[in-house]
Amino acid sequence: MNNHIKGAILAFIGAVMFAGKAVIIKWIYMHYDGLSALPLLALRMIFSLPFYIVVLWFSSSGITYQLSKKDYYYIVGLGIIGYYLASYFDFKGLEYITATLERLILFIYPTLVVLISALFLRKKITPIQVVAIVITYVGIGITFVPELELDHQNNVIAGSIFIFLSALTYAVYLIGSGELVRKIGSQRLTSLVLIVSCITVLIHYYVEDGRTLLGFDMMVYVLCLIMAIFCTVIPTFMVAEGIKLIGAGNAAIISTVGPLATIIMATQILGEPFNLWHAAGTVLILFGVFWVSKK
């Protein structure tokens, strides 16, 4: 298996695992009144932090490249812009809109990655990227058009703005990490960035809220632990390695399979609708992901 196919597979699986996060969050919001974005995000980060510390310890052994002061500043910036702001905006937006609509809006981040890379890094947009974007846009559009007609969603505009900001900050993170990962390695960079994000989230929580994170229902802790391991730790390393192998643009385009995975899980767990429009969109999305995975 060559590196291009391997990177595409890692980005694909990572996107699917990431997709489960929104479903878990919405399930908690539906069943536990009073829980908001910040305490859930703080719990997710607390459970994630030990894993990143361990991985950083092992991934740093034998590394000859020494981080400069500029590198540390860059890593702090990535941690704040990426997994802190992007995650906070995402959790906040899910307070107002469904997991399905959340994925519709987040889906635009691959386009933002490609456009920002072309504008500021002067990276050429390849024909296969253009074709893949068109196919996935059509597929996502067909899948989500019926969802836009739902009228039970509360404060859709506010929630949509939060999710758009999440997409924008995550796109910036993908581009920044794609440039730095080649210097220090995907595992080391991901660990450093997520450690910064964890610390930033906890500071935000205790400044804004100040209450202890103890006293929640046991199922909340179980779900946050699952979210930390299978929807955060494992997929972040997969996506980071995928970016290293195939580049930020291709990894971002492949990751548009995330909305499809969210729809499937949301229909089964949250009871969200699934019809022929969704099925037609599924076929186009899978075709687009397969196509962009080919050399």
Secondary structure as UniProt FT lines:
FT   HELIX           3..31
FT   TURN            33..34
FT   HELIX           37..60
FT   TURN            61..62
FT   HELIX           69..79
FT   HELIX           80..86
FT   HELIX           87..93
FT   TURN            94..96
FT   HELIX           99..106
FT   TURN            107..108
FT   HELIX           109..120
FT   HELIX           127..144
FT   HELIX           145..149
FT   HELIX           156..184
FT   HELIX           186..208
FT   HELIX           218..228
FT   HELIX           229..233
FT   HELIX           234..246
FT   HELIX           248..254
FT   TURN            255..256
FT   HELIX           257..265
FT   HELIX           266..270
FT   HELIX           276..293
//
